[in-house]
Amino acid sequence: MLLDFLEESLILLENIDCPDDIKQLNIKELKKLSVEIRGRIIDTVGKTGGHLASNLGVVDLTIALHKVFDSPSDAFIWDVSHQCYAHKILTGRNNRFDTLRQKDGLAGFTKREESPHDWFDAGHASTSISSALGLLVGRRLKKEKGKVIAVIGDGALTGGMAMEALSHAGQLSEDLVIVLNDNQMSINGNTGALSRYLSRLTMTAPYQTFRYNFDRLVEKIPLIGKPFMNIVFRLKRAVKGLVFPSNFFSDWGFEYVGPLNGHHMEQMITVFKRIKKLRRPVVVHVVTQKGRGYAPAESDPVSYHGYSPKTSKKAVRPSFTEVFSHILTAAAEKDERITAITAAMTDGTGLTEFERRFPLRFFDTGIAEQHAVTFAGGLARAGLKPVTAIYSTFIQRAVDQLIHDIALQKGAGIFMLDRSGAVPGDGETHQGIFDISLLRPVPNLSLLAPASEKELELCFNWALTQNSPVVIRYPKSPCPAEHREFASPVIEGRGVLLKEPAASGKLSSASALSLSDPADKILLVCTGGIFPEVLEASRELYKCGKSADIYNLRFLKPLDKAYFLSVASSYERVLFIEDGIRIGGIGTYLESLLDRYTDGKKTGVSGFPDRFLAQGSRGEILKDAHLDGPSLAYKALKMWN
């Protein structure tokens, strides 16, 4: 538990079953409700983990939106939707909120199957304006009523897709409502010209407070209040033109309102009531404080962006991310041509130390993966060695750039795909299971999957020597214990063979004689990220008197076919196991290769099934996909029968 935040009973929150329940509450009660919701979020995230600071920042905004608009007939589209916790609590899910991010529980993002108040499953950034505009235009074509409100963070607004959608929305001039939640943060601090522009706009906050109080005063003047307000409105537009002669949103066809204080409930409610009546596109600029109401998160919103509950168990092995961080920094000390790039994920990808040590060689592009990849191609063309660290699930957004701007150009860049394979907690949108199938067909591209700390170091150092692009994928997990085979030199296209690793020299002579018979052996061929589960499977087989060798591919592309066939041909049974989607993966390709060049082999392929995988722990996700150790051992045993 993060904090015993509320000592008193959650009186108001207990009576909120749907958004209509807050419409009769007065401002004082709404403020009390915001305190209760923050307490509920803090208490729950302290147990389940999740996105804390961003959700605390939007509680007041969420209440104000639901107070004025009528969800679900008025549709809220959240971006990034990890800021939807208060929305979930207010839309009938408070009694299940304790299951947040747990297996079979509430998702950490909006999810359509949970509630009619969630219009899209959205875990990636910069999508809301496009989705909202399409939904709105579709409704209008069907003569349906109801507003559509896209709530987008200033970090998500840096994505190119958001810019494209803004341009189209201004062109169509439908009555789209865009609420810009400006907390001057994505995960790390926002970077780029757009962030500076928004900061310039927020400098007018005192003017907005004056304007709000002035408007209230004028509206109360009998008879002339409303006509006078029209004159004031035109005057304000003229003043804005003088202060900001080039208003970004106005130039694109939007009415611009703001910046508003995102924690001033009464002000937001008043403005939203006016916005609700508009028949043209509008951007409402709301300034919020990330981590609002919880002092540690207010002072350190980066650390409290994604909170993980503390456990008594201390990790005995470093994570792949931590190992990459050390390897990259050490390499950059020796080679000034090495640069590092991330798309708003400095901490998550392990680049914090690199940024501190080499600030002039570090580049955070904001939430703009497409630009990050092509930018890396430009650095490579200039003779540098760019290292781009992106989550596997987010490289999906830049596949065309990898093909057109990197592989086609033979750009000598390294792309580190963190969070490959099963990713705990975040659910369907964040599983890193598609990169193998997406990237293996790309010419000129090498794809590696190290299994250990030492192997990651060797693969990275090999990649630095290449004159063509290299992708290295690894999971969100601790590195497994080392095996001496992982320290063998990197030879392009070849993996490493571990002979009976489950036995560990503990077999009796009689057992060793029995297990040495090839007829009793199976070869487990795996990608590096799932090696711990494959090793566990080999141990389960050993308990059943069966012997298994493990061949860690190391290279998923290119592949030394002759060497692979020379290894696999001596086994009667071969099971291919990968931590990627089975369709189009490396396993089905190798199985077909073995079938083509050898006879009489019993083969099988295990990979992630043809469906999206819900949230859970790594172990739960792998078990659900039958990729845990016992499931793999069971499949292997069936090959003897």
C-alpha positions in Angstrom: 0.0 0.0 0.0 1.4 3.4 -1.0 -0.4 5.4 1.6 -3.2 5.1 4.1 -4.7 8.0 2.2 -8.2 8.2 3.7 -9.0 7.6 7.2 -12.7 8.3 6.8 -15.2 6.2 4.9 -15.5 6.8 1.1 -19.0 8.1 1.6 -19.5 9.7 -1.8 -17.6 7.1 -3.9 -19.6 4.2 -2.4 -22.8 5.7 -4.0 -21.3 6.3 -7.5 -22.5 3.6 -9.8 -22.6 5.6 -13.0 -21.8 9.1 -14.3 -25.4 10.2 -13.7 -24.8 9.9 -10.0 -22.4 12.8 -9.9 -24.6 15.2 -11.8 -26.5 16.2 -8.7 -23.4 16.9 -6.6 -22.4 20.4 -5.9 -18.9 21.8 -6.2 -18.0 21.1 -2.6 -19.1 17.5 -3.0 -17.3 17.1 -6.2 -14.1 18.2 -4.6 -14.6 15.7 -1.8 -15.3 13.1 -4.4 -11.9 13.9 -6.1 -10.1 13.3 -2.8 -11.8 10.0 -2.4 -11.0 8.9 -5.9 -7.4 9.8 -5.5 -7.3 7.7 -2.3 -8.9 4.8 -4.1 -6.3 5.0 -6.9 -3.3 5.3 -4.6 -4.5 2.4 -2.4 -5.2 0.1 -5.4 -2.0 0.9 -7.4 0.0 0.4 -4.3 -1.2 -3.3 -4.4 -1.5 -4.0 -8.1 1.0 -1.6 -9.7 0.0 0.6 -12.5 0.1 4.2 -13.9 -0.1 6.4 -10.8 1.1 10.0 -11.4 -0.8 10.5 -14.7 -4.1 9.2 -13.2 -3.8 11.4 -10.1 -3.4 14.4 -12.4 -6.6 13.9 -14.3 -9.1 13.2 -11.5 -10.5 16.7 -11.4 -10.7 16.9 -15.2 -12.4 13.5 -15.4 -15.0 14.5 -12.8 -15.7 17.8 -14.6 -16.1 16.0 -18.0 -18.6 13.5 -16.6 -20.4 16.2 -14.7 -21.2 18.0 -18.0 -21.2 15.4 -20.8 -23.4 12.3 -20.9 -21.3 9.2 -21.3 -21.8 6.9 -23.2 -24.0 8.8 -25.5 -21.2 11.4 -25.4 -18.1 9.4 -26.2 -14.8 9.9 -24.3 -11.6 8.7 -26.1 -8.6 8.7 -23.8 -5.0 9.1 -25.1 -2.9 7.5 -23.8 -5.7 5.6 -22.1 -3.5 4.6 -19.1 -5.0 7.9 -17.6 -8.5 6.3 -17.5 -8.6 5.1 -13.9 -10.9 7.8 -12.6 -13.1 7.3 -15.6 -13.3 3.6 -14.8 -14.2 4.3 -11.2 -17.0 6.7 -12.2 -18.4 4.4 -14.8 -19.5 1.4 -12.7 -16.2 -0.4 -12.1 -15.3 0.9 -8.6 -16.3 -2.5 -7.1 -13.8 -4.3 -9.3 -11.1 -1.7 -9.2 -9.0 -3.9 -6.9 -8.5 -6.3 -9.8 -6.7 -3.7 -11.9 -4.1 -5.2 -14.2 -4.5 -8.6 -12.7 -5.4 -11.7 -14.7 -9.1 -11.7 -15.5 -9.4 -8.3 -13.9 -9.8 -4.7 -15.1 -7.3 -3.6 -17.8 -4.9 -0.8 -17.2 -6.3 0.9 -20.4 -9.7 1.4 -21.8 -11.3 -1.8 -23.0 -14.5 -2.1 -24.9 -15.6 -5.5 -23.4 -15.4 -4.0 -19.9 -17.9 -1.2 -20.4 -20.0 0.7 -23.0 -18.2 3.8 -21.6 -15.0 2.6 -23.2 -15.2 3.1 -26.9 -11.8 1.7 -28.0 -9.1 -0.6 -26.7 -6.2 1.9 -26.7 -2.8 1.4 -25.2 -0.6 3.2 -27.7 -0.3 7.0 -27.9 -1.5 9.6 -30.4 -4.5 7.6 -31.7 -7.4 9.5 -30.0 -8.0 12.3 -32.5 -8.2 10.0 -35.5 -10.5 7.5 -33.7 -12.7 10.3 -32.3 -13.0 12.0 -35.7 -13.9 8.8 -37.4 -16.5 8.0 -34.7 -18.0 11.5 -34.9 -18.2 11.6 -38.7 -19.8 8.1 -38.7 -22.4 9.3 -36.2 -23.2 12.4 -38.2 -23.6 10.4 -41.4 -26.1 8.2 -39.6 -27.9 11.3 -38.2 -27.0 10.4 -34.7 -26.5 12.9 -31.9 -23.9 13.0 -29.1 -20.6 14.7 -28.7 -17.2 13.0 -29.1 -14.4 14.1 -26.8 -10.8 13.2 -27.3 -8.7 13.6 -24.2 -5.1 13.7 -25.3 -2.0 14.3 -23.3 0.6 16.8 -24.4 3.1 14.0 -24.8 0.8 12.0 -27.1 0.3 15.2 -29.1 3.9 15.0 -30.2 3.1 11.9 -32.3 2.9 12.5 -36.0 -0.5 10.6 -36.2 -2.0 13.3 -33.9 -0.8 16.0 -36.2 -2.3 14.3 -39.2 -5.6 13.9 -37.4 -5.6 17.6 -36.4 -5.2 18.6 -40.0 -8.0 16.4 -41.2 -10.3 17.5 -38.3 -9.8 21.1 -39.1 -10.6 20.4 -42.7 -13.8 18.6 -42.0 -14.9 21.2 -39.4 -17.1 18.8 -37.5 -17.9 19.6 -33.8 -15.1 17.5 -32.4 -14.0 18.4 -28.9 -10.3 17.9 -28.1 -9.2 18.3 -24.5 -5.5 18.8 -24.4 -4.3 17.5 -21.0 -1.1 19.5 -20.6 1.0 18.3 -17.7 4.3 19.0 -19.5 5.2 15.3 -19.2 4.8 12.1 -21.1 6.8 9.5 -19.1 9.9 11.6 -19.0 9.8 15.3 -19.6 8.4 16.3 -23.0 10.9 17.5 -25.6 10.6 19.4 -28.8 9.2 22.6 -30.3 5.6 21.6 -29.7 6.2 21.2 -26.0 7.9 24.6 -25.8 4.9 26.1 -27.7 2.4 24.7 -25.2 4.5 26.0 -22.4 4.3 29.5 -24.0 0.5 29.2 -24.1 0.3 28.1 -20.5 2.2 31.3 -19.5 -1.2 33.1 -20.0 -2.8 31.3 -17.1 -3.3 34.5 -15.0 -5.1 35.9 -18.0 -7.4 32.9 -18.1 -8.3 33.2 -14.4 -9.1 36.9 -15.0 -11.1 36.0 -18.1 -13.1 33.4 -16.2 -14.0 35.7 -13.3 -14.8 38.6 -15.7 -17.1 36.4 -17.8 -19.1 35.3 -14.8 -19.5 38.9 -13.7 -20.7 40.1 -17.2 -23.2 37.2 -17.6 -25.0 38.3 -14.4 -25.7 41.8 -15.8 -29.5 41.9 -16.5 -30.7 42.3 -20.2 -27.3 43.3 -21.7 -25.2 40.4 -20.3 -25.4 38.0 -23.2 -25.1 40.7 -26.0 -22.2 42.3 -24.2 -20.5 38.8 -24.0 -20.6 38.5 -27.8 -18.7 41.8 -28.0 -16.3 40.6 -25.4 -15.8 37.4 -27.3 -14.7 39.2 -30.4 -12.5 41.5 -28.4 -10.8 38.5 -26.8 -10.2 36.9 -30.2 -8.5 40.2 -31.3 -6.4 40.3 -28.1 -5.3 36.6 -28.7 -4.3 37.6 -32.2 -2.1 40.4 -30.9 -0.5 38.2 -28.2 -0.2 35.1 -30.3 -0.4 36.1 -34.0 0.1 32.5 -35.1 -2.1 30.3 -32.9 -1.3 26.7 -33.9 -4.8 25.4 -33.3 -6.7 28.4 -34.6 -4.6 28.2 -37.8 -5.8 24.6 -38.3 -9.4 25.6 -38.0 -10.1 25.0 -34.3 -11.6 27.3 -31.7 -9.0 27.5 -29.0 -10.0 27.8 -25.3 -7.5 27.9 -22.5 -5.3 27.3 -20.8 -7.6 26.3 -18.0 -6.6 25.3 -14.5 -7.1 21.5 -14.6 -7.8 21.4 -10.9 -10.3 24.3 -10.8 -13.5 22.2 -10.9 -15.9 25.1 -11.2 -14.0 26.8 -14.0 -13.8 23.6 -16.1 -17.4 22.8 -15.6 -18.5 26.3 -16.8 -16.3 26.1 -19.8 -17.4 22.6 -20.7 -21.0 23.6 -20.6 -20.3 26.3 -23.2 -18.2 23.9 -25.3 -21.0 21.4 -25.3 -23.1 23.9 -27.3 -20.5 24.6 -30.0 -21.0 23.3 -33.5 -17.4 23.6 -34.7 -14.2 21.9 -33.7 -12.6 23.1 -30.5 -9.4 22.5 -28.5 -9.7 23.0 -24.7 -6.3 23.4 -23.3 -6.2 22.2 -19.6 -3.1 22.4 -17.4 -2.8 19.6 -14.8 -0.2 18.5 -12.3 1.0 15.0 -12.7 0.8 13.1 -9.3 -1.7 15.7 -7.9 -2.7 15.0 -4.3 0.2 12.6 -3.5 3.4 14.4 -2.5 6.0 11.8 -3.6 4.4 11.6 -7.1 4.1 15.4 -7.3 7.8 15.8 -6.6 8.9 12.8 -8.7 6.3 12.2 -11.5 8.8 10.2 -13.6 9.4 7.5 -10.9 5.7 7.4 -10.1 4.5 7.2 -13.7 4.4 3.5 -13.6 4.4 2.1 -10.1 5.4 -1.5 -9.2 4.6 -2.8 -5.7 7.6 -3.5 -3.6 8.3 -7.1 -2.9 10.4 -8.8 -0.2 12.3 -10.8 -2.9 15.4 -9.1 -4.2 16.3 -9.9 -7.8 19.5 -11.9 -7.9 20.1 -11.2 -11.6 20.0 -7.9 -13.5 17.3 -7.3 -16.1 18.1 -7.3 -19.8 17.4 -3.6 -19.8 19.9 -2.9 -17.0 22.5 -5.0 -18.8 22.0 -3.2 -22.1 22.4 0.1 -20.2 25.8 -0.9 -18.9 27.0 -2.3 -22.2 25.9 0.7 -24.2 27.5 3.2 -21.8 30.8 1.2 -21.8 30.8 1.1 -25.6 30.1 4.8 -25.9 33.1 5.5 -23.7 35.4 3.9 -26.3 33.6 5.1 -29.5 32.4 8.7 -29.9 30.4 7.8 -32.9 27.8 5.9 -30.8 24.6 7.8 -30.2 21.4 6.8 -28.4 17.8 7.5 -29.5 14.5 6.8 -27.7 10.9 7.8 -28.3 9.9 9.2 -24.8 11.1 6.1 -23.0 14.4 7.1 -21.5 14.0 5.3 -18.2 12.0 2.3 -19.6 14.7 1.5 -22.2 17.6 2.0 -19.8 19.1 5.2 -21.4 19.0 7.4 -18.3 22.7 6.8 -17.6 23.7 7.4 -21.2 21.8 10.7 -21.2 23.6 11.8 -18.1 27.0 10.8 -19.4 26.7 11.8 -23.0 23.9 14.5 -23.3 25.1 15.7 -26.7 24.8 12.2 -28.1 21.4 11.4 -26.7 18.2 12.1 -28.5 14.6 11.8 -27.2 12.2 12.3 -30.1 9.0 12.4 -28.1 6.3 9.8 -28.8 7.4 9.6 -32.5 8.7 6.2 -33.3 8.5 6.6 -37.0 10.7 9.7 -36.9 13.1 8.1 -34.4 13.8 5.2 -36.7 14.3 7.4 -39.8 16.3 9.9 -37.8 18.6 7.0 -36.8 19.0 6.3 -40.5 20.1 9.9 -41.1 22.7 9.6 -38.3 24.0 6.4 -39.8 24.3 8.0 -43.2 26.4 10.7 -41.6 28.9 8.1 -40.4 27.7 7.7 -36.8 26.6 4.5 -35.0 23.0 5.1 -33.8 21.5 2.8 -31.1 17.7 3.1 -31.0 15.9 1.6 -28.0 12.2 1.0 -28.5 9.7 -1.4 -27.0 8.8 -4.3 -29.3 5.1 -3.3 -29.3 6.0 0.2 -30.4 8.4 -0.8 -33.2 5.2 -2.0 -34.9 4.5 1.7 -35.5 7.7 2.1 -37.6 7.9 -1.0 -39.7 7.8 1.0 -42.9 10.6 3.2 -41.7 12.7 0.1 -40.8 12.1 -1.2 -44.3 12.3 2.0 -46.5 14.6 4.2 -44.5 16.9 1.7 -42.8 17.1 -1.7 -44.5 16.8 -0.5 -48.1 19.6 2.0 -47.4 21.7 -0.6 -45.5 22.0 1.9 -42.7 24.4 0.7 -40.0 22.1 1.2 -37.0 21.3 -1.0 -34.0 17.7 -1.3 -32.8 17.2 -2.7 -29.3 13.7 -4.2 -28.9 13.0 -4.2 -25.2 9.8 -5.9 -23.8 9.9 -8.6 -26.5 7.7 -11.6 -25.9 5.3 -11.8 -22.9 4.9 -8.4 -21.2 3.3 -8.5 -17.7 0.5 -6.1 -16.6 -0.3 -4.0 -19.6 -2.3 -6.5 -21.6 -3.1 -6.9 -25.3 -1.7 -3.7 -26.6 1.8 -4.2 -25.1 2.7 -7.8 -25.8 5.9 -7.9 -27.8 5.0 -11.0 -29.9 4.9 -9.7 -33.5 8.4 -8.4 -34.2 9.8 -11.7 -35.4 7.1 -12.3 -37.9 7.2 -8.6 -39.0 11.0 -8.2 -39.3 12.3 -11.6 -40.5 11.2 -11.1 -44.1 13.0 -7.7 -44.4 16.1 -7.9 -46.6 19.5 -6.6 -45.3 18.3 -6.9 -41.7 19.9 -9.1 -39.0 17.7 -10.2 -36.1 19.2 -11.6 -32.9 17.7 -13.0 -29.7 20.3 -13.4 -26.9 19.4 -15.6 -24.0 21.7 -14.2 -21.2 23.7 -11.3 -20.0 26.9 -12.4 -21.6 25.2 -13.3 -24.9 23.6 -9.8 -25.0 27.0 -8.3 -24.6 28.5 -10.4 -27.4 25.6 -9.8 -29.7 25.7 -6.0 -29.2 29.5 -5.9 -29.8 29.0 -7.9 -32.9 26.3 -5.5 -34.1 28.7 -2.6 -33.7 31.0 -4.1 -36.3 28.3 -4.5 -38.9 27.7 -2.2 -41.9 24.0 -3.0 -42.1 21.1 -2.8 -39.6 20.9 -5.1 -36.7 17.8 -5.7 -34.5 18.4 -7.3 -31.0 15.3 -8.4 -29.1 15.1 -9.3 -25.4 12.3 -9.7 -22.8 11.2 -7.7 -19.7 12.7 -10.1 -17.2 15.9 -10.8 -15.2 18.7 -12.4 -17.1 18.9 -16.2 -16.4 22.0 -17.8 -14.9 24.9 -18.1 -17.2 25.9 -21.2 -19.1 29.4 -21.5 -20.5 28.0 -22.0 -24.0 26.6 -18.4 -24.0 30.1 -17.0 -23.9 31.1 -18.7 -27.2 32.1 -16.2 -30.0 29.4 -14.9 -32.2 29.4 -16.5 -35.7 26.9 -15.0 -38.1 23.9 -17.3 -38.5 24.8 -19.8 -35.8 23.4 -20.4 -32.4 24.8 -22.3 -29.4 24.1 -25.9 -28.3 23.7 -26.8 -24.7 24.1 -30.6 -24.1 21.7 -32.0 -21.4 21.7 -28.7 -19.3 19.1 -30.2 -17.0 21.5 -33.0 -15.9 24.2 -30.6 -14.7 26.6 -33.4 -14.2 24.4 -35.1 -11.5 23.4 -38.2 -13.5 24.5 -41.6 -12.5 26.6 -43.5 -15.0 23.6 -45.8 -15.7 21.4 -42.9 -16.4 24.0 -41.2 -18.5 24.4 -44.3 -20.7 20.6 -44.5 -21.2 20.2 -40.9 -22.0 23.1 -40.8 -24.5 21.0 -42.9 -26.9 19.8 -40.5 -29.7 16.5 -42.4 -29.8 15.8 -41.1 -26.3 16.8 -37.5 -27.0 14.9 -34.4 -28.1 16.3 -31.1 -29.3 14.6 -28.1 -28.0 15.3 -25.2 -30.4 14.4 -21.8 -28.9 14.7 -18.0 -29.2 16.7 -16.4 -26.4 13.8 -14.7 -24.6 12.1 -17.9 -23.7 15.2 -19.9 -22.7 14.4 -20.0 -18.9 11.1 -21.8 -19.7 12.8 -24.1 -22.2 15.4 -25.0 -19.5 12.6 -25.7 -17.1 11.0 -28.0 -19.6 14.2 -29.9 -20.0 14.3 -30.4 -16.3 10.8 -31.7 -16.3 11.7 -34.1 -19.0 14.8 -35.2 -17.0 12.5 -36.1 -14.1 10.6 -38.4 -16.5 13.8 -40.1 -17.7 14.0 -38.2 -20.9 17.0 -36.3 -22.2 16.8 -32.9 -23.9 19.5 -30.7 -25.5 18.8 -27.1 -26.1 19.8 -25.1 -29.2 19.5 -21.4 -28.6 19.2 -19.9 -32.1 20.9 -16.6 -31.2 20.4 -15.6 -34.9 16.8 -15.5 -36.2 18.1 -13.9 -39.4 20.4 -14.6 -41.2 20.5 -18.3 -40.6 23.4 -20.6 -41.4 21.2 -23.4 -42.8 23.9 -26.0 -43.3 25.1 -25.5 -39.7 21.6 -25.8 -38.3 20.8 -28.9 -40.3 24.1 -30.5 -39.1 23.0 -29.9 -35.5 19.4 -31.0 -35.9 19.8 -34.0 -38.1 21.2 -36.2 -35.3 18.0 -36.0 -33.3 14.9 -38.0 -33.9 12.7 -35.4 -32.3 12.9 -31.6 -32.6 10.6 -29.1 -30.9 10.8 -25.4 -32.0 9.9 -22.9 -29.3 9.7 -19.1 -29.7 8.5 -16.2 -27.7 6.7 -14.7 -30.7 3.5 -15.3 -32.6 3.6 -18.8 -34.2 2.2 -17.7 -37.5 5.1 -16.4 -39.7 7.6 -17.1 -37.0 11.0 -18.7 -37.0 9.7 -22.1 -35.7 7.5 -22.9 -38.7 10.2 -21.9 -41.1 12.8 -24.1 -39.4 10.3 -27.0 -39.3 9.7 -26.7 -43.0 13.5 -26.6 -43.5 14.1 -29.7 -41.5 11.2 -31.5 -43.3 12.7 -30.6 -46.7 16.2 -31.8 -46.1 15.8 -34.7 -43.6 13.5 -37.7 -43.4 11.6 -39.3 -40.5 11.9 -36.5 -37.9 9.2 -35.9 -35.4 8.8 -32.2 -35.2 6.5 -29.6 -33.4 6.3 -25.9 -33.1 5.3 -23.9 -30.0 4.7 -20.2 -30.1 2.1 -17.6 -29.1 -1.4 -18.5 -30.5 -3.3 -16.5 -33.1 -5.0 -14.2 -30.6 -4.3 -11.2 -28.5 -3.1 -12.0 -25.0 -4.7 -10.4 -21.9 -2.9 -9.0 -18.9 -1.3 -11.1 -16.2 2.1 -11.9 -14.8 4.7 -13.2 -17.2 4.2 -16.7 -15.9 0.4 -16.5 -16.2 0.7 -15.2 -19.8 3.1 -18.0 -20.8 0.9 -20.6 -19.1 -2.1 -19.4 -20.9 -0.2 -19.7 -24.2 1.1 -23.2 -23.2 4.7 -21.8 -23.3 5.5 -22.4 -19.6 8.0 -25.1 -18.7 5.5 -27.8 -17.7 3.4 -27.2 -20.9 6.4 -27.4 -23.1 7.6 -30.6 -21.3 4.2 -32.2 -21.9 4.2 -31.3 -25.6 7.7 -32.8 -25.8 6.7 -36.0 -24.0 3.9 -36.5 -26.5 6.5 -36.7 -29.2 7.8 -39.9 -27.7 4.3 -41.4 -28.0 
